Amino acid sequence: CTVIFTRLATRDLHKPISILFCNLAVSDLFTSFSGFWISMLFITNPDITIFGSQDMLAPYALYTTSILSTIYNLVSIGIERYLAVAESMRARFRVARNHSIAVVFVSWVLAFFLGCLPLMGWNCLHAERNISVLYSPFCVNYLVLIAMPNVVVAFLVPLFTYLRIILILRKRKLRMQACGQATGTYKSAETQVARTSISIWLLALVSYAPFLAGVIFDATNQRCHTDLYPSVYIFRNCTAMLITITCLGNPLLYTLRLRAPRAPRCLSAQRARACAI
């Protein structure tokens, strides 16, 4: 909420990337609310979160929708940052607010469609076969369809985009060194991007890898609920806690502002021509 209010109240932050940051905060907020809803259902009646119930469809659908929206936002932010660094100074402004709004709209439409499929009938409330043991009343094939591609995208796309940003900054630093200019700015920027990207990637790995492991375990083991109780369900609850912790880590990683490095000196006309050659 602090991220949302700050970016909406500050005019200098009304940029395309700020729209993506606000949307990430909104999706994290929905994840926290839906997780709190599921926790209250678990406190009042723990059996419905183990054996499944009609009452669990709505909170699980909202929880899945929020997680998918968060993943799509992380990917969109990584791509936007890559485009801003990879293109020239004039090309940076091609990513307009309309583009960011369109990305936000498409992300939520896709997340709602995939997350609300169990509410549309793709559930195993009245079917014993193919039912998920960990996430009843979801079906195993639905969880595999949701978890596999989205978690892989959450790992690979940010890794590729931030590695490319680091390589571009390093290449520009080498060019500045060849022209005899100071490279402290690029070195500082490369260090900050490396630290931030590693933190983002590790946070996604710690958050979503256990959930993916639980889905794979659920798909490969056809066992009863009583055989898995309580250790496997403790692991399931820990995966939900890790995903919720991600909602707290994302605002810190994406909005925490460090000390800005000093801008490099401009090249003289003679050196600019020499570097161009």
C-alpha positions as CSV (number, residue, x, y, z in Angstrom):
1,C,0.0,0.0,0.0
2,T,2.9,2.4,0.7
3,V,4.4,1.7,-2.7
4,I,1.0,2.3,-4.4
5,F,0.2,5.6,-2.5
6,T,3.8,6.9,-2.9
7,R,3.9,6.4,-6.7
8,L,0.4,7.8,-7.2
9,A,1.1,10.9,-5.1
10,T,4.5,11.7,-6.6
11,R,4.2,13.3,-10.1
12,D,7.9,12.6,-10.9
13,L,7.1,8.9,-10.6
14,H,4.3,8.9,-13.2
15,K,6.3,6.9,-15.7
16,P,5.6,3.7,-17.7
17,I,7.8,1.7,-15.3
18,S,5.9,3.1,-12.3
19,I,2.7,1.7,-13.7
20,L,4.3,-1.8,-13.7
21,F,5.6,-1.2,-10.1
22,C,2.1,-0.2,-8.9
23,N,0.6,-3.2,-10.6
24,L,3.1,-5.5,-9.0
25,A,2.2,-4.0,-5.6
26,V,-1.5,-4.5,-6.4
27,S,-1.0,-8.2,-7.3
28,D,1.2,-8.7,-4.2
29,L,-1.6,-7.1,-2.1
30,F,-4.2,-9.5,-3.6
31,T,-1.9,-12.4,-2.9
32,S,-1.6,-11.4,0.8
33,F,-5.4,-10.9,1.1
34,S,-6.2,-14.3,-0.5
35,G,-3.6,-16.0,1.6
36,F,-5.1,-14.4,4.8
37,W,-8.5,-15.7,3.6
38,I,-7.2,-19.2,3.2
39,S,-5.5,-19.0,6.6
40,M,-8.7,-18.1,8.3
41,L,-10.5,-21.0,6.6
42,F,-7.7,-23.3,7.8
43,I,-8.0,-22.0,11.4
44,T,-11.8,-22.4,11.5
45,N,-12.0,-25.7,9.7
46,P,-8.6,-27.4,8.8
47,D,-10.2,-30.4,7.1
48,I,-11.6,-28.4,4.1
49,T,-8.0,-27.3,3.2
50,I,-6.9,-30.9,3.2
51,F,-9.9,-32.8,1.7
52,G,-11.2,-30.0,-0.4
53,S,-14.5,-28.1,-0.4
54,Q,-16.6,-25.8,-2.5
55,D,-15.7,-23.0,-0.1
56,M,-12.0,-23.3,-1.1
57,L,-12.5,-22.8,-4.8
58,A,-12.9,-19.0,-4.6
59,P,-9.9,-18.2,-2.3
60,Y,-7.7,-20.7,-4.2
61,A,-8.7,-19.1,-7.5
62,L,-8.0,-15.6,-6.2
63,Y,-4.7,-16.8,-4.8
64,T,-3.7,-18.4,-8.1
65,T,-4.7,-15.3,-10.1
66,S,-2.6,-13.0,-7.9
67,I,0.4,-15.3,-8.1
68,L,0.2,-15.4,-11.9
69,S,-0.2,-11.7,-12.1
70,T,2.9,-11.2,-9.9
71,I,4.9,-13.5,-12.2
72,Y,3.7,-11.7,-15.3
73,N,4.6,-8.3,-13.7
74,L,8.1,-9.5,-12.8
75,V,8.7,-10.7,-16.4
76,S,7.3,-7.4,-17.8
77,I,9.5,-5.3,-15.5
78,G,12.6,-7.2,-16.6
79,I,11.7,-6.8,-20.3
80,E,11.0,-3.1,-19.9
81,R,14.4,-2.6,-18.1
82,Y,16.2,-4.5,-20.8
83,L,14.6,-2.4,-23.6
84,A,15.4,0.8,-21.7
85,V,19.1,-0.1,-21.5
86,A,19.5,-2.0,-24.8
87,E,18.0,0.7,-27.0
88,S,19.5,4.2,-27.6
89,M,18.6,7.3,-25.6
90,R,15.8,8.3,-28.0
91,A,14.4,4.8,-28.2
92,R,14.0,4.7,-24.4
93,F,10.9,6.8,-24.7
94,R,9.2,4.4,-27.1
95,V,7.9,2.5,-24.1
96,A,5.0,4.8,-23.4
97,R,2.3,4.7,-20.7
98,N,-0.2,3.2,-23.1
99,H,2.2,0.3,-23.6
100,S,2.5,-0.3,-19.9
101,I,-1.3,0.0,-19.4
102,A,-1.8,-2.5,-22.2
103,V,0.7,-4.9,-20.6
104,V,-1.1,-4.6,-17.2
105,F,-4.5,-5.2,-18.8
106,V,-3.3,-8.3,-20.8
107,S,-1.5,-9.7,-17.7
108,W,-4.6,-9.5,-15.5
109,V,-6.9,-10.9,-18.2
110,L,-4.6,-13.9,-18.7
111,A,-4.2,-14.3,-14.9
112,F,-7.9,-14.2,-14.3
113,F,-8.6,-16.6,-17.1
114,L,-6.1,-19.2,-15.9
115,G,-6.8,-18.7,-12.2
116,C,-10.5,-18.9,-12.5
117,L,-10.7,-22.1,-14.6
118,P,-11.6,-24.1,-11.5
119,L,-14.5,-21.8,-10.9
120,M,-15.6,-22.4,-14.5
121,G,-15.8,-26.2,-13.9
122,W,-12.3,-27.5,-14.1
123,N,-12.1,-28.9,-10.6
124,C,-12.3,-32.4,-9.0
125,L,-14.9,-31.8,-6.4
126,H,-17.0,-34.8,-7.6
127,A,-14.2,-36.9,-9.1
128,E,-11.9,-39.1,-7.2
129,R,-9.5,-39.6,-10.2
130,N,-6.9,-37.0,-11.0
131,I,-7.6,-35.1,-7.9
132,S,-4.8,-33.2,-6.2
133,V,-3.9,-34.4,-2.8
134,L,-2.0,-31.3,-1.7
135,Y,-4.3,-28.7,-3.3
136,S,-7.8,-30.2,-3.2
137,P,-10.2,-29.7,-5.0
138,F,-7.9,-28.7,-7.8
139,C,-7.1,-31.3,-10.5
140,V,-3.5,-32.5,-11.0
141,N,-3.5,-31.7,-14.7
142,Y,-4.7,-28.2,-14.0
143,L,-1.9,-27.6,-11.5
144,V,0.7,-29.0,-14.0
145,L,-0.7,-26.7,-16.7
146,I,-0.5,-23.6,-14.4
147,A,2.8,-24.3,-12.6
148,M,5.2,-25.7,-15.2
149,P,5.2,-23.0,-17.9
150,N,4.7,-20.0,-15.5
151,V,7.4,-21.0,-13.0
152,V,9.9,-21.7,-15.8
153,V,9.1,-18.2,-17.3
154,A,9.6,-16.6,-13.9
155,F,13.0,-18.2,-13.7
156,L,14.4,-17.9,-17.3
157,V,13.1,-14.5,-18.5
158,P,14.4,-12.3,-15.6
159,L,17.6,-14.3,-15.7
160,F,18.1,-13.6,-19.4
161,T,17.1,-9.9,-19.3
162,Y,19.2,-8.9,-16.3
163,L,22.2,-10.8,-17.6
164,R,21.9,-9.0,-20.9
165,I,21.7,-5.6,-19.0
166,I,24.9,-6.4,-17.1
167,L,26.6,-7.4,-20.4
168,I,25.5,-4.2,-22.1
169,L,26.7,-2.0,-19.2
170,R,30.1,-3.8,-19.2
171,K,30.4,-3.3,-23.0
172,R,29.7,0.4,-22.6
173,K,32.2,0.6,-19.8
174,L,34.9,-0.9,-22.0
175,R,34.1,1.6,-24.7
176,M,34.5,4.5,-22.2
177,Q,37.8,3.1,-21.1
178,A,39.0,2.9,-24.7
179,C,38.1,6.6,-25.1
180,G,40.0,7.5,-21.9
181,Q,36.9,8.5,-20.0
182,A,36.1,7.7,-16.3
183,T,34.1,4.5,-15.9
184,G,33.0,4.8,-12.3
185,T,29.4,5.4,-13.2
186,Y,29.1,2.3,-15.4
187,K,31.0,0.2,-12.8
188,S,28.7,1.4,-10.0
189,A,25.6,0.8,-12.2
190,E,26.8,-2.7,-13.2
191,T,27.4,-3.6,-9.5
192,Q,23.9,-2.4,-8.5
193,V,22.2,-4.2,-11.3
194,A,24.1,-7.4,-10.5
195,R,23.1,-7.2,-6.9
196,T,19.5,-6.4,-7.6
197,S,19.1,-9.1,-10.3
198,I,20.7,-11.8,-8.2
199,S,18.4,-10.9,-5.3
200,I,15.3,-10.9,-7.6
201,W,16.2,-14.3,-9.1
202,L,17.0,-15.9,-5.8
203,L,13.8,-14.6,-4.3
204,A,11.8,-16.1,-7.2
205,L,13.7,-19.4,-6.9
206,V,13.1,-19.7,-3.1
207,S,9.5,-18.7,-3.5
208,Y,8.3,-20.7,-6.5
209,A,10.6,-23.7,-6.7
210,P,9.1,-25.4,-3.6
211,F,5.6,-24.9,-5.0
212,L,6.7,-26.5,-8.3
213,A,8.3,-29.4,-6.4
214,G,5.0,-29.9,-4.6
215,V,3.1,-30.0,-7.9
216,I,5.5,-32.5,-9.3
217,F,5.3,-34.6,-6.1
218,D,1.5,-34.4,-6.3
219,A,1.5,-35.6,-10.0
220,T,3.8,-38.5,-9.4
221,N,2.5,-39.9,-6.2
222,Q,-1.0,-41.4,-6.0
223,R,-1.5,-41.7,-2.2
224,C,-4.2,-41.0,0.3
225,H,-4.5,-37.9,2.4
226,T,-3.9,-39.8,5.6
227,D,-0.6,-41.3,4.3
228,L,0.8,-37.8,3.6
229,Y,-0.4,-36.2,6.9
230,P,1.2,-34.2,8.5
231,S,4.7,-33.7,7.0
232,V,3.6,-33.1,3.4
233,Y,1.0,-30.6,4.5
234,I,3.5,-28.8,6.6
235,F,5.6,-28.5,3.5
236,R,2.6,-27.2,1.6
237,N,1.9,-24.5,4.2
238,C,5.6,-23.5,4.1
239,T,5.4,-23.0,0.3
240,A,2.5,-20.7,0.8
241,M,4.4,-18.8,3.5
242,L,7.4,-18.4,1.1
243,I,5.1,-17.0,-1.6
244,T,3.6,-14.5,0.8
245,I,7.1,-13.5,1.9
246,T,7.8,-12.7,-1.8
247,C,5.0,-10.1,-1.6
248,L,7.0,-8.3,1.1
249,G,10.4,-8.7,-0.7
250,N,9.2,-7.4,-4.1
251,P,8.6,-3.8,-2.9
252,L,12.0,-3.6,-1.2
253,L,13.8,-4.9,-4.3
254,Y,12.0,-2.9,-6.9
255,T,11.4,0.4,-5.1
256,L,14.3,0.8,-2.7
257,R,16.4,3.7,-4.0
258,L,20.1,3.6,-3.4
259,R,22.5,6.5,-3.7
260,A,22.6,7.5,-7.4
261,P,26.1,7.5,-9.0
262,R,27.6,10.6,-10.4
263,A,27.0,11.2,-14.1
264,P,29.9,10.7,-16.5
265,R,31.6,13.7,-18.1
266,C,30.6,14.5,-21.7
267,L,33.0,13.7,-24.5
268,S,34.7,16.6,-26.3
269,A,33.9,17.0,-30.0
270,Q,37.3,15.6,-31.0
271,R,37.1,12.6,-28.7
272,A,33.5,12.0,-29.7
273,R,34.5,11.7,-33.4
274,A,37.4,9.4,-32.5
275,C,35.2,7.2,-30.5
276,A,32.6,7.1,-33.2
277,I,35.3,5.9,-35.6
